[in-house]
Amino acid sequence: MNEEQLFMAIGAADDALLRRSESGTVNRKPSKRWVKAGAAAACLALLATAALYLPGSGPDDPNSISPGPAQSVVSQTGASVGSFHLFAVCYAAGLPENAAPPDFALYYNDSIYASRQDGAVFSLVPLDAPPASLPECKLQITHRPGVAPEEAAAQLRTELSASYDTVSDSAQWPLSGGASLHAGNGTDWDAAQLDAWFADDLQGGSFVLVSTYFTEATEGHGLRFADIANTFRVSNAAALDASPLWVASLYETTEAVMDAFFADAPRKAAALLASGASFDTYGRDVRDELSIAGLNYTVDNDETPSTAIVSVAHRLDLEDSMTYLTMELTYQDGSWQVAWAMLEK
């Protein structure tokens, strides 16, 4: 395995690392753009949604859950004025009346990962997979109906203890208050490592996110998987009621501005910029390098908003600390416009 192949295998083959490679000039394959699921137009982030099969069911089971049309909804945290996380929900058939499936959404870069759905398991796997001789790098998400996060964590801890040298609590879980575990088979460069996170499904059960990689990939795929987990959102059944029109408008405007910002193409968002808006980009197209690690929407009033602050946590160089694209938007006559957008550390 040469140096470029090693960088690809560990998930850290960003431009900065490749420039430091001793192998000389690197011919990279044509890059893919970020696209949105179900949409033909390219945009910044892929919003992935998955409707899961319940345990005991499958594609051939007439009672199994199958994906349905997606809608954008909003989940509120905080008081009357707080933080809003927007995501998509897949409705499903075959559920009891008035019951909504516990769905989730997350952001990932499809120039690096491919998504798969196998029955009740949703997975993200690298497009440039490590050799079969190394521990597999992947992020898997499963649903545990009726099993609380703490119980799911205790069960998995017992299972992991039989196959890993060490299993311990972890402080890496990005969702506030969520349980998390780390398991490892030592510190050798190719030793198997595992991170697990447990999220309340808001219906008495839990989602279990498990990432696997090897030691040398800790700051590559391991870090990217943690960033992806940080964007994980569970649909809130109480939020399935019709959302205010400003919510969808804020989401669409933010997405378009993010794409233009990271593409270094202000003209793409010209119609969404207020007069005299400040729009300072990286100075180059960085979309293929992005690792999105969370979006936060804060409005001044959640009934009749006039301004909003949006913060997009992300990384380009995985060896660097988190950077934030922060933008202020104003709401007038049913539409949002950006007053300024800037990068912050």
Beta strands, then each sheet from edge to edge (+ up, - down):
strand 1: 46-50
strand 2: 67-78
strand 3: 82-92
strand 4: 104-108
strand 5: 113-118
strand 6: 121-126
strand 7: 138-144
strand 8: 166-169
strand 9: 179-184
strand 10: 192-200
strand 11: 206-214
strand 12: 233-234
strand 13: 273-279
strand 14: 291-299
strand 15: 307-315
strand 16: 323-332
strand 17: 335-344
sheet 1: 1+ 4- 12+
sheet 2: 2+ 3- 14+ 15- 16+ 17- 13-
sheet 3: 5+ 6- 7+ 11- 10+ 9- 8+
end
